[in-house]
Amino acid sequence: MNAGHEPTIKEHDDPSAFLTAVEEADDRILQLLSVWREVRGDRPVPLRRDMDPVLFPQLLPMIAQYIWRTDIGDFECVLSGENLRSAWGYSLTGKVLSDIVNADEHEVVVNRWYSVIDRPCIIYGSVKKDGADYPDVSGERMYLPIASNDGTVDRIMTLSLYSYVRSGNHNSPATLDRVYHINCQAL
């Protein structure tokens, strides 16, 4: 998204649209969603300790976890896999979201991510672009709310699947252009 331009992101807040999109998603998206649903039990979201990496070891290179920092009003990355380092060109661990995304995207991204822990909801998004700016770009991301072990929903686990060729001045994977939300109670 460029400053001064309206976002072209299509946001869908319809549970059936979310379920349809996820059914067509990469199997790894479905795998992590299945683990998340299983370990949460009858709670709205699982506790951090329940999201045991032993349950999804092959996904760890594509996983990141962020915590909401009320003191700075931003998300901080507390864990990021090696595939994310390759995609972004640097480690995300220890960085806050304002250090990761472009300034003109930060507010949109923070608001979207905050909805994950506030509602709570799950977000799935995808992008497919071809052209001079982003040759052969495709990707999928899922954002899952996680509660700290005290029960406070203040964490997001992301699964990011990228396929692209880095070019020009782009230092980050492309912004999602199709985004779907579902409240956790609807699953």
Kinemage of the C-alpha trace (Angstrom):
@kinemage 1
@onewidth
@group {chain A} dominant
@subgroup {mainchain}
@vectorlist {calphas} color= white
{ca met a 1} P 0.000 0.000 0.000
{ca asn a 2} L 1.410 3.416 -0.884
{ca ala a 3} L 0.791 6.579 1.102
{ca gly a 4} L -2.139 8.520 -0.296
{ca his a 5} L -3.717 5.513 -2.001
{ca glu a 6} L -6.775 3.594 -0.887
{ca pro a 7} L -5.988 0.009 0.103
{ca thr a 8} L -6.907 -2.596 -2.473
{ca ile a 9} L -7.276 -5.276 0.186
{ca lys a 10} L -10.567 -7.137 0.114
{ca glu a 11} L -11.492 -7.919 3.719
{ca his a 12} L -14.161 -10.549 4.335
{ca asp a 13} L -15.784 -10.899 7.751
{ca asp a 14} L -18.160 -13.685 6.717
{ca pro a 15} L -17.548 -17.091 8.364
{ca ser a 16} L -18.538 -18.963 5.210
{ca ala a 17} L -16.061 -16.944 3.107
{ca phe a 18} L -13.325 -17.715 5.659
{ca leu a 19} L -14.124 -21.446 5.649
{ca thr a 20} L -14.205 -21.585 1.838
{ca ala a 21} L -10.868 -19.761 1.570
{ca val a 22} L -9.222 -21.993 4.173
{ca glu a 23} L -10.532 -25.159 2.495
{ca glu a 24} L -8.598 -24.070 -0.611
{ca ala a 25} L -5.484 -23.124 1.397
{ca asp a 26} L -2.171 -24.909 1.515
{ca asp a 27} L -2.322 -28.076 3.641
{ca arg a 28} L 0.100 -26.531 6.145
{ca ile a 29} L -2.470 -23.814 6.937
{ca leu a 30} L -5.056 -26.504 7.595
{ca gln a 31} L -2.611 -28.491 9.721
{ca leu a 32} L -1.834 -25.600 12.079
{ca leu a 33} L -5.492 -24.600 12.295
{ca ser a 34} L -6.374 -28.182 13.209
{ca val a 35} L -3.753 -28.262 15.993
{ca trp a 36} L -4.946 -24.860 17.277
{ca arg a 37} L -8.571 -26.049 17.394
{ca glu a 38} L -7.675 -29.330 19.079
{ca val a 39} L -5.518 -27.879 21.867
{ca arg a 40} L -7.822 -25.003 22.750
{ca gly a 41} L -10.440 -27.447 24.032
{ca asp a 42} L -13.511 -25.548 25.244
{ca arg a 43} L -11.621 -22.253 25.707
{ca pro a 44} L -11.982 -19.427 23.157
{ca val a 45} L -8.242 -19.696 22.355
{ca pro a 46} L -5.444 -22.051 23.432
{ca leu a 47} L -2.855 -21.169 26.028
{ca arg a 48} L 0.718 -20.614 24.857
{ca arg a 49} L 1.911 -23.748 26.684
{ca asp a 50} L -0.655 -25.833 24.756
{ca met a 51} L 0.779 -24.860 21.366
{ca asp a 52} L 3.614 -27.346 21.784
{ca pro a 53} L 6.031 -27.236 18.818
{ca val a 54} L 6.194 -31.049 18.965
{ca leu a 55} L 2.696 -30.977 17.412
{ca phe a 56} L 3.881 -29.134 14.263
{ca pro a 57} L 7.693 -29.436 13.966
{ca gln a 58} L 7.803 -29.182 10.176
{ca leu a 59} L 6.025 -25.798 10.353
{ca leu a 60} L 8.486 -24.162 12.769
{ca pro a 61} L 10.619 -22.516 10.030
{ca met a 62} L 7.467 -20.658 8.892
{ca ile a 63} L 6.094 -19.739 12.341
{ca ala a 64} L 6.391 -16.452 14.198
{ca gln a 65} L 4.915 -15.408 17.504
{ca tyr a 66} L 4.195 -11.829 18.519
{ca ile a 67} L 3.106 -10.373 21.848
{ca trp a 68} L 1.072 -7.174 22.286
{ca arg a 69} L 3.110 -4.632 24.226
{ca thr a 70} L 0.672 -2.243 25.906
{ca asp a 71} L 3.567 -0.057 27.048
{ca ile a 72} L 4.451 0.851 23.449
{ca gly a 73} L 1.161 0.087 21.676
{ca asp a 74} L 2.793 -2.322 19.233
{ca phe a 75} L 3.471 -6.004 18.666
{ca glu a 76} L 6.906 -7.452 19.376
{ca cys a 77} L 8.173 -10.576 17.644
{ca val a 78} L 9.319 -13.066 20.272
{ca leu a 79} L 9.959 -16.004 17.921
{ca ser a 80} L 10.517 -16.322 14.175
{ca gly a 81} L 11.491 -19.240 11.979
{ca glu a 82} L 14.310 -19.475 9.459
{ca asn a 83} L 12.048 -19.239 6.403
{ca leu a 84} L 10.909 -15.834 7.657
{ca arg a 85} L 14.527 -14.708 7.970
{ca ser a 86} L 15.074 -15.725 4.351
{ca ala a 87} L 11.896 -14.031 3.134
{ca trp a 88} L 12.489 -10.744 4.968
{ca gly a 89} L 16.275 -10.716 4.714
{ca tyr a 90} L 16.783 -10.424 8.497
{ca ser a 91} L 15.567 -11.968 11.749
{ca leu a 92} L 12.245 -10.630 13.023
{ca thr a 93} L 12.872 -11.811 16.602
{ca gly a 94} L 13.139 -8.880 19.002
{ca lys a 95} L 11.735 -6.387 16.504
{ca val a 96} L 8.487 -4.495 16.953
{ca leu a 97} L 5.999 -4.301 14.116
{ca ser a 98} L 6.880 -0.660 13.407
{ca asp a 99} L 10.431 -1.868 12.619
{ca ile a 100} L 9.146 -4.548 10.263
{ca val a 101} L 6.391 -3.015 8.108
{ca asn a 102} L 6.467 0.219 6.139
{ca ala a 103} L 5.302 3.304 8.041
{ca asp a 104} L 2.340 3.785 5.684
{ca glu a 105} L 1.155 0.217 6.410
{ca his a 106} L 1.802 0.141 10.163
{ca glu a 107} L -1.556 1.461 11.383
{ca val a 108} L -3.531 -0.869 9.094
{ca val a 109} L -1.470 -3.876 10.177
{ca val a 110} L -1.594 -3.053 13.901
{ca asn a 111} L -5.378 -2.598 13.747
{ca arg a 112} L -5.806 -5.876 11.879
{ca trp a 113} L -3.526 -7.764 14.262
{ca tyr a 114} L -5.069 -6.195 17.353
{ca ser a 115} L -8.475 -7.494 16.223
{ca val a 116} L -7.018 -11.017 16.408
{ca ile a 117} L -6.433 -10.706 20.156
{ca asp a 118} L -9.298 -8.315 20.955
{ca arg a 119} L -12.257 -10.106 19.335
{ca pro a 120} L -10.568 -12.775 19.325
{ca cys a 121} L -10.558 -13.964 15.728
{ca ile a 122} L -8.464 -15.848 13.210
{ca ile a 123} L -7.291 -14.194 10.026
{ca tyr a 124} L -6.279 -15.972 6.838
{ca gly a 125} L -4.930 -14.038 3.884
{ca ser a 126} L -3.324 -14.671 0.548
{ca val a 127} L -1.643 -12.826 -2.289
{ca lys a 128} L -0.817 -13.687 -5.884
{ca lys a 129} L 0.917 -11.078 -7.995
{ca asp a 130} L 2.782 -11.084 -11.256
{ca gly a 131} L 4.469 -8.101 -12.824
{ca ala a 132} L 7.494 -5.851 -12.752
{ca asp a 133} L 7.107 -4.780 -9.112
{ca tyr a 134} L 6.602 -8.282 -7.706
{ca pro a 135} L 7.587 -10.986 -10.179
{ca asp a 136} L 6.191 -14.392 -9.279
{ca val a 137} L 4.898 -13.449 -5.825
{ca ser a 138} L 2.513 -15.673 -3.957
{ca gly a 139} L 1.917 -16.243 -0.312
{ca glu a 140} L -0.478 -17.264 2.389
{ca arg a 141} L -0.611 -16.211 6.030
{ca met a 142} L -2.713 -17.219 8.983
{ca tyr a 143} L -2.895 -15.321 12.272
{ca leu a 144} L -4.037 -17.245 15.341
{ca pro a 145} L -4.761 -15.735 18.771
{ca ile a 146} L -2.932 -17.316 21.685
{ca ala a 147} L -3.375 -16.620 25.394
{ca ser a 148} L -0.436 -16.186 27.729
{ca asn a 149} L -0.395 -18.867 30.384
{ca asp a 150} L -2.328 -16.550 32.734
{ca gly a 151} L -5.239 -16.571 30.239
{ca thr a 152} L -4.704 -13.077 28.779
{ca val a 153} L -5.181 -13.159 25.006
{ca asp a 154} L -2.145 -11.097 24.027
{ca arg a 155} L -0.225 -13.212 21.514
{ca ile a 156} L -0.474 -13.972 17.837
{ca met a 157} L 1.023 -17.010 16.170
{ca thr a 158} L 1.512 -16.579 12.442
{ca leu a 159} L 2.172 -19.131 9.752
{ca ser a 160} L 3.668 -17.508 6.654
{ca leu a 161} L 4.104 -19.361 3.387
{ca tyr a 162} L 5.989 -17.336 0.777
{ca ser a 163} L 7.050 -17.998 -2.775
{ca tyr a 164} L 8.642 -15.037 -4.488
{ca val a 165} L 11.736 -13.629 -6.093
{ca arg a 166} L 13.254 -10.623 -4.284
{ca ser a 167} L 13.790 -7.706 -6.651
{ca gly a 168} L 14.408 -3.973 -6.668
{ca asn a 169} L 14.045 -2.078 -3.420
{ca his a 170} L 11.473 -4.412 -1.887
{ca asn a 171} L 12.664 -5.549 1.509
{ca ser a 172} L 9.557 -7.433 2.553
{ca pro a 173} L 7.080 -9.936 1.169
{ca ala a 174} L 4.056 -8.480 -0.587
{ca thr a 175} L 1.019 -7.264 1.316
{ca leu a 176} L -1.929 -9.653 1.359
{ca asp a 177} L -4.689 -8.736 -1.061
{ca arg a 178} L -7.422 -11.124 0.146
{ca val a 179} L -8.066 -11.251 3.887
{ca tyr a 180} L -10.661 -13.359 5.715
{ca his a 181} L -11.687 -13.142 9.395
{ca ile a 182} L -13.610 -15.536 11.596
{ca asn a 183} L -14.479 -15.091 15.252
{ca cys a 184} L -13.092 -17.905 17.345
{ca gln a 185} L -16.567 -18.749 18.674
{ca ala a 186} L -17.650 -19.556 15.098
{ca leu a 187} L -15.163 -22.445 14.863
